[in-house]
């Protein structure tokens, strides 16, 4: 009977730990630094052609994207759009990866990395087309 109680306790503790891990993010989001100057950075711009206010993240921390841009905060840099929420308000993006122009960042129309998307190449810029002002998540690919 004592062995059964110990096994039950261990099973419940394991289930609780698994449930906690299931809702915890894989990596903490790097803070939105309001610029696009990191050694490896991804940035949304409020306007097309990388203009207006910017929201930027340093990707060197292991941060791989937002499943829901509602948690991304607001555009921080000076210019048109400063203080406006990032989600559903970006018109262009930049993916800086100096010295290693490999991979891309995929910007999705829906939260949860789904729906139509636009790709932003490493060491490049892109005006968002399918997700312009309807961007809800992004994920670094490569």
matplotlib code that plots the C-alpha trace (Angstrom):
import matplotlib.pyplot as plt

x = [0.0, 2.8, 4.5, 1.3, 0.9, 4.5, 3.9, 0.7, 2.5, 5.3, 2.9, 0.9, 4.1, 5.3, 2.0, 2.1, 5.6, 4.7, 1.7, 3.9, 6.4, 3.7, 2.6, 6.0, 7.6, 10.6, 12.8, 12.1, 11.4, 14.1, 12.9, 11.7, 14.7, 13.1, 16.0, 17.5, 21.1, 21.8, 24.5, 21.5, 18.2, 14.7, 12.7, 9.2, 8.7, 5.4, 5.6, 6.7, 10.3, 11.7, 10.4, 8.5, 8.8, 10.6, 10.2, 13.4, 14.6, 18.1, 18.1, 21.4, 19.6, 18.0, 14.7, 13.0, 9.9, 6.4, 3.5, 1.3, 2.5, 0.0, 3.0, 5.4, 4.6, 4.6, 6.7, 9.4, 11.6, 10.9, 8.7, 5.2, 3.6, 5.6, 3.6, 1.2, 0.9, 3.1, 0.4, -1.4, 0.4, 3.7, 4.2, 7.8, 10.6, 14.4, 16.3, 20.0, 22.4, 25.8, 28.3, 25.9, 23.1, 21.4, 17.7, 14.8, 12.1, 8.5, 5.8, 2.4, -1.1, -2.5, -1.3, 0.2, 2.4, -0.4, -2.2, -0.6, 2.9, 5.7, 9.4, 12.1, 15.5, 18.6, 20.6, 17.6, 14.5, 11.0, 7.8, 5.0, 2.4, 0.2, 0.6, 0.8, -1.0, -2.3, 0.8, 0.1, 3.2, 6.7, 9.3, 13.0, 13.7, 17.4]
y = [0.0, 2.4, 1.6, 2.4, 5.8, 6.7, 5.7, 7.8, 10.8, 10.5, 10.2, 13.3, 15.3, 14.2, 15.2, 18.6, 19.2, 18.2, 20.5, 23.4, 22.7, 22.5, 26.1, 27.6, 29.2, 27.4, 30.6, 33.8, 36.6, 39.1, 42.6, 44.8, 47.1, 49.7, 49.6, 47.3, 47.3, 43.8, 41.5, 39.2, 41.0, 40.8, 44.0, 45.1, 48.5, 50.4, 51.7, 50.1, 50.3, 50.0, 53.4, 54.8, 53.4, 50.1, 47.1, 45.0, 41.8, 40.5, 36.9, 36.0, 35.1, 31.9, 33.8, 32.2, 34.3, 35.0, 32.6, 35.5, 39.1, 40.3, 39.7, 41.7, 45.1, 48.3, 50.0, 51.7, 53.6, 57.2, 58.0, 57.3, 54.5, 54.9, 53.4, 51.4, 47.6, 45.5, 42.9, 43.6, 46.9, 46.1, 46.9, 45.8, 43.8, 43.4, 40.3, 41.1, 38.3, 39.7, 37.3, 34.4, 35.2, 31.8, 31.2, 33.5, 34.7, 33.7, 36.2, 34.7, 36.1, 34.2, 33.5, 30.1, 30.2, 29.5, 31.0, 32.9, 34.1, 36.4, 35.4, 37.9, 36.7, 36.8, 39.9, 41.4, 43.5, 42.8, 44.8, 42.5, 41.6, 38.8, 39.9, 43.7, 45.1, 41.6, 40.0, 37.9, 35.7, 35.1, 32.3, 32.2, 29.4, 28.6]
z = [0.0, 0.8, -2.5, -4.3, -2.6, -3.5, -7.1, -7.2, -5.7, -8.2, -11.1, -10.0, -9.6, -13.0, -14.6, -12.9, -14.1, -17.7, -17.7, -16.5, -19.3, -21.9, -21.3, -20.7, -23.7, -25.3, -25.0, -23.3, -25.7, -26.1, -25.3, -28.1, -28.3, -30.6, -33.1, -35.7, -34.8, -33.3, -34.7, -35.6, -35.4, -36.7, -37.1, -38.1, -39.5, -39.3, -42.9, -46.2, -47.3, -43.8, -42.7, -39.7, -36.2, -35.7, -33.3, -33.1, -31.4, -30.8, -32.0, -30.4, -27.2, -28.7, -29.3, -32.3, -32.8, -31.4, -31.7, -31.0, -31.7, -29.0, -26.7, -28.9, -27.5, -29.5, -32.1, -30.0, -32.5, -33.4, -36.4, -37.7, -35.7, -32.4, -29.5, -31.8, -31.1, -33.4, -34.0, -37.3, -37.9, -39.7, -43.4, -43.8, -42.1, -41.9, -41.0, -40.2, -40.1, -41.1, -42.4, -42.6, -45.1, -44.5, -43.7, -43.4, -41.1, -41.9, -41.0, -40.6, -41.1, -38.1, -34.6, -34.0, -37.1, -39.6, -42.6, -45.5, -45.0, -46.2, -46.0, -45.1, -46.3, -44.0, -44.8, -46.4, -46.3, -47.5, -47.9, -46.5, -49.1, -47.8, -44.2, -44.5, -41.5, -40.8, -39.2, -36.1, -35.6, -36.9, -36.8, -37.6, -40.2, -40.4]

ax = plt.figure().add_subplot(projection="3d")
ax.plot(x, y, z, "-o")
ax.set_aspect("equal")
plt.show()
